[in-house]
């Protein structure tokens, strides 16, 4: 479940969360008087662009996971690179 959240759901909603955090900070600046111009309503946010960026991030995360995950057999262990007879043996799964 954590993997589904980190690979698919988090990248999908991350752009919208970042926009809403930025919007809240700007709203505080308007209320404090340090920002001269008013913000448009949150309903006028670029939701389609945020959704498109979220889908792109989720796809990139899924593709990256496909390349990183590999096809290691169950119960295999990672053997780190080491020296053997004066030569470096690269890391591998055993």
Buried (B, 14 or more C-beta within 10 A) or exposed (E): EEEEEEBBEBBBBBBBEEBBEEBEEBBEEEEEEEBEEEEEEEEEBEEEEBBEBBEEBBEEBEEEEEEEEEEEEEEEEEEEEEEEEEEEEEEEEE
